[in-house]
Amino acid sequence: MTEQQRVGYITRVQSFSACHRLHSIHLSNEENKKVYGKCNNPNGHGHNYKVEVTVRGKVSSGTSDVIMTQLDHKNLDKDVPYFDTVVSTTENLAVYIWINMVKLLPPNLLYEIKIHETDKNIVVYRGE
């Protein structure tokens, strides 16, 4: 009998704080207020995000730099060029982290980005 090939998943948890404003450059001010409500406040609002990065194999120490160096204590809309034209929703934040994480990891190693925006709002992105 041959031994079964086993696949393990490793998750690294990282936390960061950042502020943002949900506002699309493709919508009028009134449309933005209607779509995003209080999250469209011109002065923005903040979150204490918890990000879980899951890979198939060993997590390298460089992966936390994608999150901490680029995002911690930043204004996502003003300090992260990606969000110049992309609304800084948590869903888009997950895509941004994925795009930057795959640059550091071997192909097909990254499995999932999970972001806890609040205790009740969690976003999962798997590169699809």
N, C-alpha and C positions, 0 to 999 in steps of 0.2 A: 504494500500500500504506500503510495507516495504522500508526502506531507503537503497539506493544503497551504497555498500561498496566502499569508495573512496581511491585511492592510490595516495600519494604525493611523489614527488622526490625532494630531497634537494641536491644542489651542493655546494661544498666548493672549492674555488680557492686558490691555493698556487703557489708562484713563487720561483724558485731557479736557480742558475747559476752553471754550471759544464762544464768540458771539457772532450773530448774523442777522440778516433781514431777508425775509422771503419777498422777493421783488423781481419780476421779469422785465427785462428791457423791451420785450416784445409786446407788452401790454400797457395800456394807459394807466395813470395813477388810480383812476376809479375802478378799472378792471382788476388791478392788483389788490385794492382794498376789498373788493368783492370776493376774489379767489382766496386770498391769504388771511383776511381778517386782521386780528390783533397781531399776528406774526409779521405784518407788513409795516409795523411801527417804524417811522423814519430813523429813530435812534437805535433800532435793532433790539435784540434780546439774547440772553446767553443760555448755555447748557453746560452741564458737567457730563460729557459723553463717556461711555465705557465701550471700548471696541474689542471684539474678540476676533482674532485672525486664526483660522484653522488651516493647517497644511497636512499633507500626506508625507510625514517624515520629520526630520529635525528642523527646528526653527533656528535661524541664525540670529546673532545679536544685532545685526544691521536693520532688521525689520522694524524695530521700534522707532528708529530714526525717521521713517516715513511718516509716522503719526506725530511723534513729539516735536521734532524739529520744525516740521512744516505747519503743524496745526495748533499746538498747545499755546494757550493764551493769545490767540490771534483773532482778528476780525476776519472771518472767512471771506467776506465780500471784498474787503480792501487789501488784505495781506496775501491772499492766495490767487494768483492770476487765473487759474482754471475757472474760478467763479465770477470772472468779469462778464461772461456771457452765459453762464449756467446758473440757474437758481440754486441757492445753497440749501436745498432740502436734505434731510438725512439720507434719503435714497441716493441723491447725487453725490453726497459725501462718501457713501459706501463705494460707489463707482470710482470716485477719485482715489480712494485708498487702494482699491483693487488695481487700477491702472498703474499706480506707482509701486505697489508691492510686487507685481509680476515682473517688473524690471530688475528686481533684486534676487528673485528666486529662480531656481532651475525650472524648465518647462513642466507644466502639469502638476506642480507641487502645491500651488495655492488652491484651496478647496472652497473657502467661505470667508466672507467678511460679515460680521454681525455687529451692529451698533445699537446700543441702548441709549436712546435720546432722553428718555424719562423712564420711570418705573413701568409705565404703561405703553410706551411706544418703542418698538424694537424693529429694526430693519435688517433683513438678511439679503446678501447679494452673492451670487455664485458665478459671476462672469458671463451671464447669459444675456 
